[in-house]
Amino acid sequence: MGTVSNPVKSPSGIMTETVPDLYTGEPPIQSAHNTWKAVDEDLARALGRNVHRAWTGQLFIQTADAHTVTLSAPSSFVASKINSHYIDTIRRLWEKHDRVDPPRNVRVVSGPSKASRRSAAADSTRPSLVGVPGSRSSSSPRPSLQTPVSELARKRFTLENFVIGASNELAVAVARQIIGNRVPQYNPIVLHGANGIGKTHILHAIEAEITERDADRRVKFVSAEDFVAQFVASVRGSGRDGMSAFKAGLRDVDLLIIDDVHFIADKSASQEELLHTIISLVGAGRQILIASDRHPDTIEKASDRLKSYMSSGLVCKIGAADYELRLRILDRLITRRREQGHAGLAIPQPARDHLAARMNVTPRDLEGAFNQIVAQSEFLGTPITLETVQETLSDSRYMTGQRLTVDRIQRSVCEAFSISLTDMSSKRRARAVARPRQVAMYLSKKLTKRSLPDIGRRFGGRDHTTVMHAVKRITQLRGDDATFDAQIRAVEDGLKS
Ligand SMILES: Nc1ncnc2c1ncn2[C@@H]1O[C@H](COP(=O)(O)OP(=O)(O)OP(=O)(O)O)[C@@H](O)[C@H]1O
């Protein structure tokens, strides 16, 4: 374990460390920079230059102490993409390169861009992560509360690029009304639908369109995860000023967009703050747009008041994409890839039909399968045919119409080990319960695309390090104990069949 660090705030608000690390002799922030350099190079190799440039290459170190390193992304969109797709790879590489023992935890948050951070060093009056309170004078330009959206995201996540079908046409119509500022009577507006169905895409399209059309309309985009992190930081850290900056950053806007609100469900203080934010914005006639993976009424652990406020405006569902919509999304993906320099990309119609015909596949899954198929053909120099598509889709996660979910895995494990479903989320540590729980975490990591923090949340709000530990432990036990290994394989086979 490293030394207890002694964080101080620089004028720019970036935390620095004064006490050298016990093991490396370097200040934590310095050793974090050195580790990050190596991780960054590996990431570019592992993900490919283009992906790296678009996502992980935009990260920089915001804070570091002996236990945690915080990487900052230029927008909450980039942060949430990295947290859902690349965080496990980053953590694995960090573990490999970090010279601090045990390796520090890595988290990614949205924050100021590299450029704005540099200018912050020269200008200690820059707005904080959550915006600035206070007045505007005619001589000083109003600070922009519009979140910086990466150029790539701005181009890609537009309404023009969003394929419309029966399941999402209402959501798109609502989005257009919000862009035109024509729906103040519906407030808040909640978009809900399954993961990967296009909610974040629509939210970013709204943000980008408004930013483009009307620089004076103040839009703030925040993921619920950032909301909680910033709220907790302002409660813990910076006294009254921090709290009022936090509140002002969210309230001094014309449109507040909150993504993934379900994340807030089991955090009572953050919930309360969200409720007050909604009440205050609605009262002031400012629009709020919220996305959730379920109807507000069914967010477990959300207070009745929060549920009722969230449902009091307009609740709009994005349904599952039907076959026709999936086929059109696929055509759009092919066109886009051709425009990006793969002019010769050809996917025969039977192969497209097969790809789109998968039951219960969300646009995100479709995109994942498409990328897989195209990459395989590109790297191996082989054409894409119905057979190659079938072959790829026979892989675990695309295999059946029924997608594997953490819930389904938990149920199967409960059955196999004769424990109850509530034990999966309980605090009980008896081995008879803890081991099956670890098995379910391990299988969730192996068989779904969920990130470690996401899996942890589905097991009674546990931390991602608990899931990481479970994965390590079960992998080790499978290697050491053939009977245990056979038992896990049986559960896994049952889930895949
Ligand atoms: N109708 C659509 N047309 C084009 N692309 C789509 C459509 N729906 C979703 N996508 C694409 O699918 C991917 C996943 O969408 P998105 O991230 O918006 O899902 P989400 O509902 O916000 O998921 P989560 O709840 O996990 O955050 C994105 O790349 C998005 O561009």
The ligand as an SDF file (V2000), in Angstrom:
LIG
                    3D

 31 33  0  0  0  0  0  0  0  0999 V2000
  -32.2150    3.8380  -34.6040 N   0  0  0  0  0  0  0  0  0  0  0  0
  -30.8880    3.8490  -34.6410 C   0  0  0  0  0  0  0  0  0  0  0  0
  -30.2420    4.2370  -35.7590 N   0  0  0  0  0  0  0  0  0  0  0  0
  -28.8910    4.2430  -35.8320 C   0  0  0  0  0  0  0  0  0  0  0  0
  -28.0830    3.8600  -34.8250 N   0  0  0  0  0  0  0  0  0  0  0  0
  -28.6690    3.4810  -33.6780 C   0  0  0  0  0  0  0  0  0  0  0  0
  -30.0900    3.4580  -33.5160 C   0  0  0  0  0  0  0  0  0  0  0  0
  -30.3800    3.0350  -32.2850 N   0  0  0  0  0  0  0  0  0  0  0  0
  -29.1970    2.8320  -31.6800 C   0  0  0  0  0  0  0  0  0  0  0  0
  -28.1740    3.0830  -32.5110 N   0  0  0  0  0  0  0  0  0  0  0  0
  -26.7260    2.9330  -32.2210 C   0  0  0  0  0  0  0  0  0  0  0  0
  -26.6050    1.8780  -31.2680 O   0  0  0  0  0  0  0  0  0  0  0  0
  -25.5910    2.1840  -30.3260 C   0  0  0  0  0  0  0  0  0  0  0  0
  -26.1600    2.1380  -28.9170 C   0  0  0  0  0  0  0  0  0  0  0  0
  -27.0380    3.2410  -28.7380 O   0  0  0  0  0  0  0  0  0  0  0  0
  -27.0690    4.1070  -27.3820 P   0  0  0  0  0  0  0  0  0  0  0  0
  -25.7190    4.1440  -26.7530 O   0  0  0  0  0  0  0  0  0  0  0  0
  -27.7150    5.3850  -27.6920 O   0  0  0  0  0  0  0  0  0  0  0  0
  -28.0160    3.1850  -26.5020 O   0  0  0  0  0  0  0  0  0  0  0  0
  -28.6600    3.4550  -25.0590 P   0  0  0  0  0  0  0  0  0  0  0  0
  -30.0970    3.1560  -25.1850 O   0  0  0  0  0  0  0  0  0  0  0  0
  -28.2780    4.8070  -24.5730 O   0  0  0  0  0  0  0  0  0  0  0  0
  -27.9630    2.3370  -24.1970 O   0  0  0  0  0  0  0  0  0  0  0  0
  -27.5980    2.3400  -22.6070 P   0  0  0  0  0  0  0  0  0  0  0  0
  -28.9030    2.2680  -21.8620 O   0  0  0  0  0  0  0  0  0  0  0  0
  -26.7740    1.0970  -22.4400 O   0  0  0  0  0  0  0  0  0  0  0  0
  -26.8340    3.6030  -22.3230 O   0  0  0  0  0  0  0  0  0  0  0  0
  -25.0500    3.5540  -30.6950 C   0  0  0  0  0  0  0  0  0  0  0  0
  -23.8820    3.3670  -31.4730 O   0  0  0  0  0  0  0  0  0  0  0  0
  -26.1490    4.1590  -31.5430 C   0  0  0  0  0  0  0  0  0  0  0  0
  -25.6160    5.0630  -32.4930 O   0  0  0  0  0  0  0  0  0  0  0  0
  1  2  1  0
  2  3  1  0
  2  7  2  0
  3  4  2  0
  4  5  1  0
  5  6  2  0
  6  7  1  0
  6 10  1  0
  7  8  1  0
  8  9  2  0
  9 10  1  0
 10 11  1  0
 11 12  1  0
 11 30  1  0
 12 13  1  0
 13 14  1  0
 13 28  1  0
 14 15  1  0
 15 16  1  0
 16 17  2  0
 16 18  1  0
 16 19  1  0
 19 20  1  0
 20 21  2  0
 20 22  1  0
 20 23  1  0
 23 24  1  0
 24 25  2  0
 24 26  1  0
 24 27  1  0
 28 29  1  0
 28 30  1  0
 30 31  1  0
M  END
$$$$
